[in-house]
Amino acid sequence: MSTLSASASDRGTSVFVTDRDVVDGTAAHIAAVHRALLAAARRIATPGEPLQYQRTIYLPSQQRCLSFFEAIDTDLIRAINDTAQLPDVQICEALEYSTRRLREGGRL
């Protein structure tokens, strides 16, 4: 069994990652990006439509910001980023492999 976020696949959703260049990589700036994406996801979410902003990771040495979402398609991810006024982003579907999933009894 693939460890593609089992809970996501059970709901017909996928994990998506956004990738953006960040020139001002201060802790305050990355925290502001995180808060903006969280607020935008809450505004866009509708009852019965699976959509979740999960987290943001900043890579200082590369000046890149990666944000993770669970949704049914890239249109929702684009809408979140547009609503958060963070439109310059690459969006791609991701497969997740984690030790957490292995501890829960899943197999690679």
C-alpha positions as CSV (number, residue, x, y, z in Angstrom):
1,M,0.0,0.0,0.0
2,S,1.3,3.4,-0.9
3,T,1.5,5.8,2.0
4,L,0.0,8.6,0.0
5,S,-1.8,10.3,2.9
6,A,-4.3,7.5,3.5
7,S,-6.8,9.8,5.0
8,A,-6.6,12.0,2.0
9,S,-7.1,9.2,-0.5
10,D,-10.0,7.8,1.5
11,R,-11.8,11.2,1.0
12,G,-10.9,11.5,-2.7
13,T,-8.5,14.3,-2.0
14,S,-4.8,14.7,-2.8
15,V,-1.9,16.4,-1.1
16,F,-0.6,19.5,-2.9
17,V,2.5,21.6,-2.5
18,T,3.0,25.2,-3.4
19,D,6.5,26.4,-4.1
20,R,7.4,30.1,-4.1
21,D,10.5,32.2,-3.9
22,V,10.8,34.4,-0.8
23,V,13.2,37.3,-0.8
24,D,12.3,38.5,2.7
25,G,12.6,35.2,4.6
26,T,12.4,36.7,8.1
27,A,10.5,34.7,10.7
28,A,7.9,37.5,10.8
29,H,7.4,37.3,7.0
30,I,7.0,33.5,7.0
31,A,4.6,33.7,9.9
32,A,2.5,36.2,8.0
33,V,2.4,33.8,5.0
34,H,1.3,31.0,7.3
35,R,-1.5,33.1,8.8
36,A,-2.6,34.4,5.4
37,L,-2.9,30.9,4.0
38,L,-4.7,29.6,7.1
39,A,-7.2,32.5,7.0
40,A,-7.8,32.1,3.2
41,A,-8.4,28.4,3.5
42,R,-11.0,28.9,6.2
43,R,-12.7,31.6,4.0
44,I,-12.8,29.4,0.9
45,A,-13.8,26.1,2.6
46,T,-17.4,25.1,2.1
47,P,-19.4,22.4,3.9
48,G,-18.9,19.0,2.4
49,E,-15.8,20.1,0.4
50,P,-12.6,18.6,1.7
51,L,-10.0,21.4,1.9
52,Q,-7.2,21.8,4.5
53,Y,-4.1,24.0,4.7
54,Q,-1.6,21.9,6.6
55,R,1.7,23.7,7.0
56,T,4.4,25.9,5.5
57,I,8.1,25.1,5.5
58,Y,10.8,27.7,4.7
59,L,14.2,26.7,3.2
60,P,16.4,29.6,4.1
61,S,19.4,28.5,2.1
62,Q,17.3,28.4,-1.1
63,Q,14.9,31.3,-0.2
64,R,12.0,29.0,-0.9
65,C,8.7,28.6,0.9
66,L,6.8,25.3,0.6
67,S,3.2,25.1,1.7
68,F,1.2,21.9,2.0
69,F,-2.6,21.4,1.4
70,E,-5.2,18.7,1.1
71,A,-7.8,19.2,-1.5
72,I,-9.7,17.7,-4.4
73,D,-7.9,19.8,-7.1
74,T,-5.4,22.6,-7.9
75,D,-8.2,25.1,-8.5
76,L,-8.9,25.2,-4.8
77,I,-5.2,25.7,-4.0
78,R,-4.9,28.5,-6.5
79,A,-8.0,30.2,-5.0
80,I,-6.4,30.0,-1.5
81,N,-3.2,31.6,-2.7
82,D,-5.1,34.3,-4.7
83,T,-7.3,35.1,-1.6
84,A,-4.2,35.3,0.6
85,Q,-2.7,37.6,-2.0
86,L,0.2,35.2,-2.7
87,P,-0.5,34.4,-6.3
88,D,3.0,33.8,-7.7
89,V,3.3,30.2,-6.9
90,Q,3.9,26.8,-8.5
91,I,1.4,24.1,-7.5
92,C,1.9,20.4,-7.8
93,E,0.4,17.2,-6.5
94,A,2.6,15.3,-4.0
95,L,2.9,11.8,-2.7
96,E,3.6,11.6,1.0
97,Y,5.8,9.0,2.6
98,S,6.3,9.3,6.3
99,T,7.4,7.3,9.3
100,R,4.2,8.3,11.0
101,R,2.2,6.3,8.5
102,L,4.5,3.3,9.0
103,R,3.9,3.5,12.8
104,E,0.2,3.4,12.1
105,G,0.5,0.0,10.4
106,G,0.9,1.1,6.7
107,R,3.5,-0.4,4.4
108,L,5.7,1.1,1.7
